[in-house]
Structure formats: structure tokens, C-alpha cells
Amino acid sequence: MALDRISLSNFRNHAETAIDGTGRLNLLVGGNGAGKTNILEALSLLAPGRGMRRAALADMARQDGPGGFAIGASLAHDNVGDEPVRIGTYTEAAQPGRRRVRINSAETSAVSLGEWIAIGWLTPAMDGLFTGPAQDRRRYMDRLALALDPEHASHANRYEAALRERNRLLGEDREPDPAWLDAIEKQLAEHGDALSAGRARLVDAMMAEIVAQPEAPFPRPALSYAPGGPLGFEALSQALHDGRRRDRAAQRTLTGPHRDDLDVLYAAKRMQAAACSTGEQKALLLAMTLAHAALAARGRASLLLLDEVAAHLDPDRRVALFDRLRSGGAQVWMTGTETAPFEAIAGEASVWEVRDGAVTRP
């Protein structure tokens, strides 16, 4: 299954953009600020979540436009004769902060998009993943887990809602009602257990895929899930109960999945990814992205969005990357300021030129 007949209406700097005739490998070429990454962002919104920039919905609507935006695409089946599935997401000027979703013209939830398509991406903005705060790595794990299991988002959202409520109670002047804390902590333990399990499954699955690939030319990362509290419903529930006095003094919850982390090593050097060179970090992150893309492509349609990825690779790694992309099950979308780094796939990729929010065939 692959996306085709893609349309963007009043999204970012695209007034009305249509893309037809897509392939397994797709390349968007244009200067800085032309609107290439905006197309990738639009595609990322065809899955659950906030998209690859995590921007506010109101900020995505085109300036001087009507106030809302629309993104649509046809999801074509491999089976000849099957009708394509039309999926889309949009906002309206009257409610610019409310995201709406339609599948085959029927209104549905954003979570349901995950039943049809899994989308992953690698962007220059992710370069600080290893050196940034743990929150960034938790968000990274959740995004990748969501692509494999659409229900993961529900547990993450409910855990965060319960956590905010518990922290609010802990911060009040008067002693919280123990019965109310019991109820909140039950929700925290239930969804926290599911959240931790989803992150652990993700890391285990990615490691299995990583070790199945050759060690060169991309360095092999060693991933491990670092829980921020005891695992399992009973153990987490008990830890929350026992920590009430300490947490009340701190006015926040000090144990649980909201303190999880992802530990990444450059396996061959036994070095923390955060201590590696910038080039090594980029290569480790690309190896992780390719491993996840292979997992996501099993079972339903999969997109891999790679923003300016070829510009940072030497020729040997570019060739290896294109070989991996050819053999993978994902439909791939890449951007670049020029076609030279993509010469190895020039004859097989679908190519578009992007200029000032308009897309044409070169």
C-alpha cells in the first residue's frame, strides 16, 4: 500500500498543491524555504499525533489564507482492483485548534489513522536527541511505539491526565483526600504499566532488528529502556502510595514512566551516544530510524520521511542507505536542495521540484 493523489490546501506556504504519480522512492528538490519540509510535515499528519514539528494547528494554516487547512491522500492497495482508501485531516477557521479526520468521507478520530498507516521520520531538528533532556527521548519512544501500536497514544494521554491531577492535589494547601488519591493512583498505575510495557516492547523489537543488520557502514546502536519507576501495576501502585509524603513535599510525582529514559550506546566503542561525534550521532540515529521503519512496514502501509538526510552522508553511506530503502517495505519521501546526492536513484525515484509553495515535475 502506498500514498498517491496527495493534496495540500492552505497548508503552510502551499495554497493548493497536488502530487500524483508517486513511487516507492520519492524526492522533493528545491531551495531553502521552498516548502519541501512543509510537504513532509503534511504527510506526517496523516498518522496520529502532532506531526513531525509538533506545531500548533493554528500555526499550520497558510498566512493570509482562510484560516484552516486540509491534507488528503489516497491509500492504494497492492491488490489490483481494490478501491483506494481516501484519508485526510483538516481544520476549520471557526475552530483552528481542533483537528478533524475523515476516512472515505466518514468523520472519525485521529487515532484511527494508525490502523491504516504508520509514519516515521528523521529531520535535522532531531540531531539533539541524545544530548537533550530525557523528555525528548520519552517523546521519541512514544512516537515510535505509536507507529507500531495505535493504542499506545491512549495510554500516554490518560497517564498524563492522571499525573496532572495527582500533582494538582499534591500542591494544594490542604491534605489531599486519601480516597481520591487512591482513585487517581489506580489510573496512573494502570496506564503507566501499559505505557512502560509499550516502550519496553519497542526497544526490544528495535534491538532485534538492529542486530539482524550488518554492523557497517552504519554504526550499530545498543538501546536499553531505563524505567523511571517500578514496573508492573502492583509495584507502581504501591510506590505511588508509599511516596505520597515525599511527593507532597516536592509538590510533584517523583516516580513513574514520566521519568523514563532511553539509553543509547555506540556498541562497537562502548560509548554513550551523547559523547559521540556529531557525525556518529547522525549515523546512529539513522540506523535507529531504519530499524523502526522495517518494523513499521510489517502489517500495514508505512511511510518514511527523510528531511535533508543525504546531504550529511558520505558517498558509501548514501549508497548503503538507498540499498536499505529499496529493500524496505516503506514508501520513502526525501528532500534535498539539489539532485546530485541522489544520482544513484535518479532513474527510479519520482521527483518533484518545489518552489515558493508550488510543486512541478522537472
C-alpha positions in Angstrom: 0.0 0.0 0.0 1.3 3.5 -0.8 0.1 7.1 -0.8 -0.8 8.8 -4.1 -3.1 11.7 -5.2 -1.8 13.9 -2.3 -3.3 17.3 -1.9 -2.4 20.2 0.4 -4.8 23.2 0.7 -3.8 26.3 2.6 -1.1 24.4 4.5 2.0 26.4 5.5 3.2 28.1 2.2 1.2 25.8 0.0 -2.0 27.3 -1.3 -3.1 24.4 -3.5 -0.7 21.6 -4.1 -1.3 18.3 -5.8 1.1 15.4 -6.1 0.3 12.5 -8.4 2.3 9.5 -9.7 4.2 8.7 -6.6 6.5 5.7 -6.3 8.4 3.7 -3.7 11.1 6.3 -3.6 10.0 10.0 -3.8 12.3 13.0 -4.0 11.4 16.7 -3.3 14.0 19.1 -4.6 14.2 22.9 -4.1 15.9 25.7 -2.3 15.7 26.5 1.4 12.3 27.8 2.3 10.7 26.5 -0.9 8.2 24.3 1.0 9.8 20.8 0.8 9.7 20.1 4.6 6.2 21.5 4.7 5.1 18.6 2.5 6.8 16.1 4.8 5.0 17.7 7.8 1.7 17.5 6.0 2.3 13.8 5.3 3.3 13.2 9.0 -0.2 14.5 9.9 -1.8 11.5 8.2 -0.9 9.5 11.3 -2.0 10.0 14.9 -0.1 12.6 16.8 1.0 16.2 16.4 3.2 15.7 13.3 7.0 16.0 12.9 7.2 19.6 14.0 4.7 19.3 16.9 3.4 22.7 15.9 0.1 24.2 17.0 -2.6 23.5 14.5 -3.4 27.2 14.0 0.3 27.8 13.0 0.0 25.4 10.2 -2.7 27.3 8.3 -1.3 29.4 5.4 -0.8 33.1 6.3 -3.4 35.3 4.6 -5.4 32.2 3.9 -9.0 31.4 5.0 -7.8 30.2 8.4 -8.0 26.5 8.1 -6.1 23.8 6.1 -6.7 20.4 4.5 -4.5 17.5 3.7 -5.7 14.5 1.8 -4.3 11.4 0.1 -5.4 8.1 -1.5 -4.0 5.0 0.1 -3.7 2.5 -2.8 -3.9 -1.3 -2.2 -1.4 -3.7 -3.7 -4.3 -5.9 -4.8 -5.3 -4.9 -8.3 -9.0 -3.9 -8.4 -9.3 -2.8 -4.8 -10.6 0.7 -4.4 -8.1 3.1 -2.8 -8.9 4.4 0.7 -9.1 8.2 0.9 -7.7 9.6 4.1 -7.5 13.2 5.2 -7.2 15.7 8.1 -8.2 19.3 8.3 -9.0 22.3 10.5 -11.7 25.0 10.0 -11.3 28.7 10.5 -14.1 28.7 13.2 -12.1 26.1 15.3 -8.4 26.5 14.3 -7.2 24.4 17.2 -9.4 21.4 16.5 -8.1 18.7 14.3 -10.6 16.7 12.3 -10.1 13.4 10.4 -12.0 11.7 7.6 -11.5 8.2 6.1 -13.5 7.6 3.0 -15.5 10.7 3.7 -16.6 9.4 7.1 -15.7 11.5 10.2 -13.5 9.6 12.6 -10.8 10.1 15.2 -7.1 10.8 14.6 -6.2 7.6 16.4 -8.0 5.6 13.7 -5.4 6.8 11.2 -2.9 4.5 12.9 -5.0 1.5 11.8 -4.2 2.3 8.2 -0.8 3.8 8.1 2.4 4.0 10.1 4.7 7.0 9.6 8.2 7.6 10.8 10.7 10.4 10.1 14.2 11.8 10.6 14.8 15.5 10.5 17.7 17.8 11.3 15.8 19.0 14.3 16.3 15.6 15.9 20.1 15.9 16.0 20.0 16.8 19.7 18.1 13.7 20.7 21.0 12.1 22.6 22.2 15.3 24.3 18.8 16.9 25.1 16.6 16.3 28.1 15.1 12.9 28.8 11.6 14.3 27.9 12.7 14.4 24.2 13.7 10.7 24.3 10.4 9.7 26.0 8.5 11.6 23.3 10.7 9.8 20.7 9.9 6.4 22.2 6.2 7.2 22.3 6.1 8.3 18.7 7.8 5.2 17.5 5.6 3.0 19.8 2.5 4.7 18.4 3.5 3.8 14.9 3.5 0.1 15.9 0.5 0.2 18.2 -2.1 2.9 17.8 -3.4 2.3 21.4 -0.2 3.5 22.8 -1.3 7.1 22.5 -4.4 6.5 24.6 -2.4 5.1 27.5 0.1 8.0 27.2 -2.7 10.7 27.2 -4.6 9.1 30.1 -1.4 8.7 32.1 -0.5 12.4 31.6 -4.0 13.5 32.6 -3.9 11.4 35.8 -0.4 12.7 36.5 -1.5 16.3 36.2 -4.4 15.7 38.6 -2.3 14.0 41.2 0.3 16.8 41.1 -2.5 19.3 41.5 -3.8 17.6 44.6 -0.3 17.3 46.0 0.2 21.0 45.5 -2.9 22.1 47.4 -2.6 23.7 50.9 -4.9 21.2 52.5 -4.2 17.5 52.8 -5.5 15.6 49.8 -8.4 13.2 50.3 -6.8 9.7 50.5 -9.7 8.0 48.7 -9.4 10.5 45.8 -5.6 9.9 45.7 -6.3 6.1 45.6 -8.5 6.5 42.6 -6.0 8.8 40.7 -3.1 6.4 41.6 -5.0 3.5 40.3 -5.4 5.2 36.9 -1.7 6.2 37.0 -0.6 2.6 37.7 -2.9 1.1 35.1 -1.9 3.4 32.2 1.6 3.7 33.5 2.0 -0.1 33.4 0.8 -0.2 29.8 2.9 2.8 28.8 6.1 1.2 30.2 5.3 -2.1 28.6 4.8 -0.4 25.2 8.1 1.4 25.5 10.0 -1.8 26.5 8.4 -3.8 23.6 9.5 -1.1 21.2 13.1 -1.1 22.4 13.3 -4.9 22.4 11.9 -5.0 18.8 14.2 -2.4 17.6 17.2 -4.1 19.0 16.2 -7.4 17.4 16.0 -5.6 14.1 19.3 -3.7 14.6 21.3 -6.8 15.4 19.9 -8.5 12.3 21.5 -5.8 10.1 25.3 -5.6 9.2 27.4 -3.5 11.5 28.7 -1.4 8.6 28.5 1.2 7.1 26.1 2.4 9.8 27.3 2.1 13.4 25.2 -0.3 15.5 23.4 1.4 18.4 22.7 -0.5 21.6 19.4 0.5 23.0 18.1 -0.1 26.5 14.9 1.1 28.2 15.6 2.9 31.5 12.4 2.9 33.6 11.7 5.8 35.9 9.9 3.7 38.5 9.0 0.2 39.4 7.4 -1.9 36.6 4.1 -3.6 36.9 0.7 -2.4 38.1 1.1 -3.6 41.7 4.6 -2.3 42.2 3.9 1.1 40.7 0.7 1.5 42.6 2.5 0.7 45.9 5.3 3.1 45.1 2.9 5.9 44.4 1.1 5.2 47.7 4.3 5.0 49.7 5.7 8.1 48.1 2.8 10.5 49.0 4.6 12.3 51.8 7.8 12.8 49.8 5.9 13.8 46.6 3.7 16.2 48.6 6.9 17.9 49.9 8.2 18.1 46.4 4.8 19.1 45.0 5.2 16.7 42.2 5.2 12.9 41.5 8.8 11.6 41.7 8.4 8.1 40.3 6.8 6.6 37.3 7.0 6.4 33.5 7.2 10.2 33.2 10.8 9.8 34.4 11.7 7.1 31.9 14.7 7.4 29.6 16.2 5.7 26.5 19.8 4.8 26.9 21.8 4.6 23.6 25.4 3.4 23.2 27.7 3.2 20.2 28.1 -0.5 20.6 31.5 -1.0 18.9 33.1 1.7 21.0 31.0 1.1 24.2 30.5 4.9 24.3 27.4 6.8 25.2 25.7 8.3 22.1 25.8 11.7 23.9 29.6 11.6 23.9 30.0 10.6 20.3 30.9 13.0 17.5 28.1 14.8 15.6 28.6 12.6 12.6 28.5 9.4 14.7 25.3 10.6 16.4 23.7 11.3 13.0 24.6 7.8 11.8 23.4 6.1 15.0 20.1 8.0 14.7 19.7 6.9 11.0 20.4 3.3 12.0 17.6 3.5 14.6 15.3 5.1 12.1 15.8 2.4 9.5 15.3 -0.3 12.1 12.0 1.2 13.2 10.9 1.7 9.5 11.4 -2.0 8.9 9.2 -2.9 11.9 6.5 -0.4 10.9 6.3 -1.7 7.4 5.1 -5.1 8.6 1.3 -5.4 8.6 0.1 -2.1 7.1 1.1 0.9 4.9 4.3 2.6 6.0 5.9 6.0 5.2 9.4 7.1 6.0 10.1 10.8 5.8 13.8 11.8 5.5 14.5 15.5 5.5 17.9 16.5 4.1 19.3 13.1 5.0 21.6 12.5 2.0 23.5 15.8 2.5 25.0 14.6 5.7 26.3 11.2 4.4 29.5 10.3 2.6 29.1 8.5 -0.8 29.4 5.0 0.6 26.8 5.5 3.3 24.5 7.2 0.7 24.7 4.1 -1.5 24.1 1.8 1.5 21.1 4.0 2.6 19.5 3.7 -0.8 20.0 0.0 -0.9 18.3 -0.3 2.5 15.4 1.9 1.3 14.9 -0.2 -1.8 14.7 -3.4 0.1 12.4 -2.0 2.8 8.7 -2.1 2.8 8.1 1.6 3.4 7.2 4.3 0.8 10.0 6.8 1.2 9.9 10.6 0.9 13.2 12.5 0.8 14.1 16.2 0.4 17.2 17.9 -0.9 18.4 21.2 -2.3 19.9 19.5 -5.4 19.7 16.2 -7.2 23.4 15.4 -7.1 23.4 13.4 -3.8 20.5 11.2 -5.3 22.2 10.2 -8.6 22.2 6.6 -7.5 18.4 6.5 -7.5 17.7 9.1 -10.2 16.3 6.6 -12.6 13.8 5.0 -10.2 12.6 7.8 -7.9 9.6 10.0 -8.6 11.0 13.6 -8.5 9.3 16.9 -7.9 10.6 20.4 -7.9 9.3 22.6 -5.1 9.4 26.4 -5.5 7.6 29.0 -3.4 4.9 26.5 -2.2 4.3 25.1 -5.7 5.2 21.6 -6.9 6.1 20.7 -10.5 7.7 17.8 -12.4 11.2 18.8 -13.5 
